[in-house]
Amino acid sequence: MKLLITKKFDDEKMKMIEDLGYDIVFMEDRKLQNTPEVNSVDVAYVYYYTSRLDYSQMKNLKFLQLASVGFDHIPKYVFVENNIYLSNNNGGYSVPIAEFAVMNVLNIYKNSKKFFKNQNESLWKVDMSLLELVGKRAGILGTGGIGMETAKRLKAFGVEVWGVNTSGRDVEYFDKCFKSEDMDIIFRECDIVIAVMPSTKETEGMINRDKFEMMKEGSVFMNLGRGNLVNLDDLEEYASKFRGIALDVFDKEPLSKERSLWNVENLIITPHNSWVSDRNNDRLFENVYRNLKAFIETGKPEKYVDIKRGY
């Protein structure tokens, strides 16, 4: 079975993949293009430049594995029409993103930006407005891998954690979970709201002035999910009601230097950086290997996305 790989793992890991029974076709990721050999593969693992391929030309393709979590850049209709399995790196970045969420909450509650500013100005100034996490309530929009890892860590700080998912099903580490249609209770009742939901037609722009109006004075809002979940103009309008805001994702990236968001004092802006970790490659290989092994044994990967649902 022919497998296209666009970024190699180390020799030992590549040998493990070959031992599964794959005939590996390698094309460097940044040089990726449709060629007769590329078009003939049965399976593809594409690292970054996924949009360089015309998948409609790949008549034998049965399974595409991505290194990313998001797959907005994939022509979904081609995969649906041709029954091609699509797997992302689900769970591969959950731990570093969860740690990033905790970091941001602590930075906001402990006023880190003020301390750093004072240090730069050689000011010795005690701040009596710091808060504890103990006894606070956090609402996490999305209870998948990122949500679970975030909830797990917040629980260790004595935080009550509520979650939102499609059905309202119970999920480990969450004290309560609500259906998506009932998520307003999260915005009304939680001290901290963290968005980690995927991008779908239903979620695009769903966090807007109506949601910000509901939120508590002095609460915290954070988006580590998809940039198009949030109406940034509405968020900026309501920014003054929050103790702090943290945004790692934006509808258009990089964020334009002209956006006045850069000047919002209580806003932490990071450049879509929350996923970065020294352990990413190990987790990525584990996901890729499990799916490749399952596909050659059963004809389908161990985990794959429901393209129509969007996750």
C-alpha positions as CSV (number, residue, x, y, z in Angstrom):
1,M,0.0,0.0,0.0
2,K,1.5,3.4,-1.0
3,L,1.9,6.0,1.6
4,L,2.8,9.6,0.9
5,I,4.8,11.3,3.7
6,T,5.8,15.0,3.5
7,K,7.9,15.3,6.7
8,K,9.9,12.4,7.9
9,F,10.1,11.1,11.5
10,D,13.4,9.8,12.7
11,D,14.8,6.6,11.2
12,E,13.5,4.3,13.9
13,K,9.9,5.7,13.6
14,M,10.0,5.5,9.8
15,K,11.1,1.9,10.0
16,M,8.1,1.2,12.3
17,I,5.8,2.6,9.6
18,E,7.4,0.6,6.9
19,D,7.1,-2.5,9.0
20,L,3.3,-2.0,9.0
21,G,3.4,-2.8,5.3
22,Y,3.5,0.6,3.7
23,D,5.6,1.5,0.6
24,I,6.6,5.1,1.4
25,V,6.6,7.8,-1.1
26,F,8.4,10.9,0.2
27,M,8.0,14.4,-1.1
28,E,9.3,17.4,1.0
29,D,6.5,19.3,2.4
30,R,7.4,22.7,1.0
31,K,7.8,21.2,-2.5
32,L,4.5,19.3,-2.4
33,Q,2.6,19.1,-5.7
34,N,0.6,16.6,-7.6
35,T,2.7,14.3,-9.7
36,P,1.8,10.8,-11.2
37,E,3.5,9.2,-8.2
38,V,1.7,11.4,-5.6
39,N,-1.6,10.9,-7.4
40,S,-1.2,7.1,-7.1
41,V,-0.9,6.8,-3.3
42,D,-3.5,5.1,-1.2
43,V,-2.8,7.0,2.0
44,A,-1.2,10.4,2.7
45,Y,0.4,12.0,5.8
46,V,0.7,15.7,4.9
47,Y,2.5,17.8,7.5
48,Y,1.7,21.5,6.7
49,Y,1.2,22.4,3.0
50,T,-2.0,20.5,2.6
51,S,-3.7,23.1,0.4
52,R,-1.0,22.5,-2.3
53,L,-2.6,19.3,-3.4
54,D,-5.6,18.8,-5.7
55,Y,-7.1,15.8,-4.0
56,S,-9.6,15.3,-6.8
57,Q,-6.6,14.1,-8.9
58,M,-5.7,11.4,-6.3
59,K,-8.1,8.7,-7.5
60,N,-6.6,6.0,-5.2
61,L,-6.6,8.1,-2.0
62,K,-8.6,6.5,0.8
63,F,-7.2,8.2,3.9
64,L,-5.5,11.5,4.7
65,Q,-3.7,12.1,8.0
66,L,-3.1,15.7,9.0
67,A,-0.5,17.0,11.5
68,S,-2.9,19.8,12.4
69,V,-6.1,19.8,14.5
70,G,-8.0,22.2,12.3
71,F,-9.0,21.1,8.8
72,D,-10.8,24.2,7.4
73,H,-8.3,24.3,4.6
74,I,-9.3,20.8,3.3
75,P,-11.8,20.7,0.4
76,K,-14.4,18.7,2.4
77,Y,-16.7,18.0,-0.6
78,V,-14.0,15.9,-2.3
79,F,-13.6,13.8,0.8
80,V,-17.3,13.3,1.3
81,E,-18.0,12.5,-2.3
82,N,-15.2,10.0,-2.5
83,N,-15.5,8.5,1.0
84,I,-12.0,9.4,2.0
85,Y,-11.2,9.1,5.7
86,L,-9.7,12.3,7.2
87,S,-7.9,12.2,10.5
88,N,-6.4,15.2,12.4
89,N,-3.9,15.4,15.2
90,N,-6.8,15.3,17.8
91,G,-5.4,15.4,21.3
92,G,-1.9,16.1,20.1
93,Y,-1.8,19.7,21.4
94,S,-4.3,19.3,24.3
95,V,-1.7,19.4,27.1
96,P,0.3,22.5,26.0
97,I,-2.9,24.4,25.2
98,A,-4.3,23.5,28.6
99,E,-1.1,24.7,30.3
100,F,-1.4,27.9,28.3
101,A,-5.0,28.4,29.5
102,V,-3.9,28.0,33.1
103,M,-0.9,30.4,32.5
104,N,-3.3,33.1,31.2
105,V,-5.7,32.8,34.0
106,L,-2.9,33.1,36.6
107,N,-1.4,36.0,34.7
108,I,-4.7,37.8,34.8
109,Y,-5.5,36.9,38.4
110,K,-2.0,37.8,39.6
111,N,-1.7,41.0,37.5
112,S,1.6,39.8,35.9
113,K,1.5,42.5,33.1
114,K,1.6,45.2,35.8
115,F,4.5,43.6,37.6
116,F,6.5,43.2,34.4
117,K,5.7,46.8,33.5
118,N,6.9,48.0,36.9
119,Q,10.0,45.9,36.6
120,N,10.9,47.5,33.3
121,E,10.4,50.9,34.9
122,S,12.4,49.9,38.1
123,L,9.3,50.5,40.2
124,W,8.8,48.8,43.6
125,K,5.1,48.9,44.0
126,V,3.0,46.4,46.0
127,D,-0.3,45.4,44.3
128,M,-3.2,44.5,46.7
129,S,-5.7,43.5,44.0
130,L,-4.5,40.0,43.4
131,L,-7.1,37.2,43.3
132,E,-7.0,33.4,44.1
133,L,-8.4,30.7,41.9
134,V,-9.8,28.8,44.8
135,G,-13.5,28.9,44.9
136,K,-13.9,30.4,41.4
137,R,-16.1,28.8,38.7
138,A,-14.7,28.3,35.2
139,G,-16.8,27.5,32.1
140,I,-15.1,25.7,29.2
141,L,-16.8,25.8,25.8
142,G,-15.9,22.4,24.4
143,T,-15.2,19.3,26.5
144,G,-12.9,17.4,24.0
145,G,-9.2,16.8,24.6
146,I,-8.2,20.4,25.2
147,G,-11.3,21.1,27.4
148,M,-10.6,18.0,29.5
149,E,-6.9,18.7,30.0
150,T,-7.8,22.3,31.0
151,A,-10.5,21.2,33.4
152,K,-8.1,18.7,35.0
153,R,-5.6,21.4,35.7
154,L,-8.1,23.9,36.9
155,K,-9.5,21.4,39.4
156,A,-6.1,21.1,41.0
157,F,-6.4,24.8,41.9
158,G,-9.8,24.4,43.6
159,V,-11.9,25.7,40.7
160,E,-15.4,24.5,40.0
161,V,-15.5,23.6,36.3
162,W,-18.5,23.6,34.1
163,G,-18.5,22.5,30.4
164,V,-20.5,22.8,27.2
165,N,-20.9,20.1,24.6
166,T,-23.4,19.1,22.0
167,S,-25.5,16.8,24.1
168,G,-24.7,17.9,27.7
169,R,-23.2,14.5,28.4
170,D,-21.0,14.1,31.6
171,V,-17.3,14.3,31.0
172,E,-14.4,13.5,33.3
173,Y,-13.0,16.4,35.3
174,F,-16.1,18.6,34.8
175,D,-18.5,19.2,37.7
176,K,-21.4,19.9,35.4
177,C,-22.0,19.9,31.6
178,F,-24.6,21.6,29.6
179,K,-26.0,21.3,26.1
180,S,-24.8,23.8,23.5
181,E,-28.3,25.3,23.4
182,D,-28.0,26.0,27.1
183,M,-24.6,27.6,27.1
184,D,-25.9,31.0,28.2
185,I,-25.7,29.8,31.8
186,I,-21.9,29.5,31.4
187,F,-21.7,33.2,30.4
188,R,-24.0,34.3,33.2
189,E,-22.7,32.2,36.1
190,C,-18.9,31.7,35.5
191,D,-16.0,33.8,36.7
192,I,-13.9,32.5,33.8
193,V,-15.0,31.5,30.3
194,I,-12.6,29.6,28.1
195,A,-13.5,28.9,24.4
196,V,-11.9,25.8,22.9
197,M,-14.6,24.8,20.5
198,P,-14.0,23.8,16.8
199,S,-15.1,26.0,13.9
200,T,-18.4,25.0,12.4
201,K,-21.3,26.9,10.7
202,E,-23.0,26.9,14.1
203,T,-20.1,28.3,16.1
204,E,-18.9,31.0,13.7
205,G,-19.3,34.4,15.4
206,M,-21.4,32.8,18.2
207,I,-19.5,34.7,21.0
208,N,-20.7,38.3,20.5
209,R,-22.1,41.3,22.3
210,D,-25.1,39.2,23.6
211,K,-22.7,36.8,25.4
212,F,-20.4,39.6,26.7
213,E,-23.4,41.5,28.0
214,M,-24.4,38.4,30.1
215,M,-20.9,38.0,31.6
216,K,-20.0,39.1,35.1
217,E,-18.2,42.3,35.8
218,G,-14.6,41.5,36.5
219,S,-14.7,38.1,34.8
220,V,-12.2,36.6,32.5
221,F,-12.6,35.6,28.8
222,M,-10.2,33.5,26.8
223,N,-10.2,32.1,23.3
224,L,-7.9,29.2,22.5
225,G,-10.2,27.5,20.0
226,R,-10.8,29.0,16.6
227,G,-10.5,32.7,15.8
228,N,-13.9,33.0,14.1
229,L,-15.7,32.0,17.2
230,V,-15.5,35.5,18.5
231,N,-16.8,38.8,17.2
232,L,-13.7,40.9,18.0
233,D,-15.4,44.3,17.5
234,D,-18.0,43.3,20.1
235,L,-15.3,42.0,22.4
236,E,-13.4,45.3,22.2
237,E,-16.5,47.2,22.9
238,Y,-17.1,45.3,26.1
239,A,-13.4,44.9,27.1
240,S,-13.6,47.3,30.1
241,K,-16.0,45.0,32.0
242,F,-13.4,42.2,32.2
243,R,-10.6,41.7,34.7
244,G,-8.7,40.3,31.8
245,I,-8.9,38.8,28.3
246,A,-6.6,36.4,26.6
247,L,-6.7,35.7,22.8
248,D,-4.3,33.3,21.1
249,V,-6.4,32.9,17.9
250,F,-8.0,35.4,15.5
251,D,-10.3,35.4,12.5
252,K,-7.5,36.8,10.4
253,E,-3.9,36.0,11.2
254,P,-1.5,37.6,11.8
255,L,-3.5,40.2,13.6
256,S,-3.1,43.5,11.7
257,K,-0.9,46.1,13.3
258,E,-3.7,48.5,12.6
259,R,-6.2,46.7,14.9
260,S,-6.9,48.8,18.0
261,L,-7.0,45.5,20.0
262,W,-3.2,45.9,20.5
263,N,-3.9,48.9,22.7
264,V,-6.5,47.2,25.0
265,E,-4.7,47.3,28.4
266,N,-6.3,44.3,30.0
267,L,-5.9,42.1,26.9
268,I,-3.1,39.4,26.5
269,I,-2.4,38.8,22.8
270,T,-0.3,35.8,21.7
271,P,0.4,34.7,18.1
272,H,-1.4,31.4,17.8
273,N,1.3,29.9,20.0
274,S,-0.5,27.9,22.6
275,W,0.0,24.6,20.8
276,V,3.8,24.7,20.9
277,S,5.6,22.1,23.0
278,D,8.9,20.1,23.2
279,R,6.7,16.9,23.2
280,N,4.6,17.7,20.1
281,N,6.5,15.4,17.7
282,D,6.2,12.4,20.1
283,R,2.4,12.8,20.4
284,L,2.0,13.4,16.7
285,F,3.8,10.2,15.9
286,E,1.7,8.3,18.3
287,N,-1.5,9.5,16.6
288,V,-0.1,9.0,13.1
289,Y,1.2,5.5,13.9
290,R,-2.0,4.3,15.6
291,N,-4.1,5.5,12.6
292,L,-1.8,4.0,10.0
293,K,-1.7,0.7,11.9
294,A,-5.5,0.6,12.2
295,F,-6.0,1.5,8.6
296,I,-3.8,-1.3,7.2
297,E,-5.4,-3.8,9.5
298,T,-9.1,-2.8,9.3
299,G,-9.4,-0.4,6.3
300,K,-10.1,2.6,8.5
301,P,-8.1,4.7,10.9
302,E,-8.6,4.4,14.6
303,K,-9.8,8.0,14.9
304,Y,-11.2,10.1,12.2
305,V,-13.3,13.3,11.9
306,D,-16.9,13.5,10.9
307,I,-16.5,16.0,8.1
308,K,-20.1,16.9,7.8
309,R,-20.4,17.7,11.5
310,G,-17.1,19.6,11.5
311,Y,-15.2,17.7,14.2
